[in-house]
Amino acid sequence: MKIKFLGIGGAFAPMSMGNSNMLITADSGKRMMIDWGTTAPYIYRDEMGLDFKDIDAMYITHQHGDHMGGMELFAFSRFFIPLKDAEGHSVRPKLFAVRNLMKELWESLKGGLESLQGKIMTLTDYFDCHPVTENSSFEWEGYKFTPVQTIHVRSGYIIKYSYGLAIRKIITTQKGWKTSRLVKDEYDAYITSDTQFDRGLIKYYESSKIIFHDCETGPYKSIVHPHYDDLMTLPEDCKKKMWLYHYGKKVDSVVADGFAGFVDKGQEFEF
């Protein structure tokens, strides 16, 4: 499996840095996007030269525009210029999201997507929807993906959650007629998405081979993301496998400070 960062910028970073969205490519060649923000369609299609029809699935972590703002364009594109199967039927892209978030996504998207000439549309007209029950996982192309709920924003009395992903490979073995499936205890990768600083996440850091963590680096601390200074307080064995993204400007001492580094736009990792 490979994971490529279409962008690495925070919500207010220069648009050229791209939104912090990721492309996962399975061993089979199928592709799944982790988030699809405002800049994602242009980076994916115009900069990378790829076709929207090459995307098999999409996972959305939360509702902010830099993580789902390009979904209307993607949905219309796949509806009017569909991928066809061998029998000529349109193939809808799979959409994975935690169940409550999927309902909220449609509330955000239906202003544009609900109305087509002669029909009232629903989310399932555009996507093959796979709502994920809280405290459960979903499988895609030989890997198990576990949404990890974190607090992103406290809005009055309401908490707005974000759902990062802990990813593990499913190992399948065949002995005679019996097929066995083993899911490893250790996570191959943990992607935080957007989260407030939370030392309670250390259990995921410790049990992951590689960590991709959102990180603010500016002088203003928004609280809704961990600041570089916050992450500096983590144990050394966690920092050394932690790659930082969703930033505005790199910190030159990042490796000396014990981190794996800052992710660059377009950088790809294989695991």
Beta strands, then each sheet from edge to edge (+ up, - down):
strand 1: 2-5
strand 2: 22-25
strand 3: 31-34
strand 4: 55-59
strand 5: 83-84
strand 6: 90-91
strand 7: 94-98
strand 8: 115-116
strand 9: 119-120
strand 10: 128-132
strand 11: 138-140
strand 12: 143-155
strand 13: 158-175
strand 14: 178-183
strand 15: 189-191
strand 16: 211-214
strand 17: 242-245
strand 18: 261-262
strand 19: 268-270
sheet 1: 10+ 7+ 4+ 3+ 2- 1+ 19-
sheet 2: 5+ 6-
sheet 3: 8+ 9-
sheet 4: 11+ 12- 13+ 14-
sheet 5: 11+ 12- 13+ 15- 16- 17- 18-
end
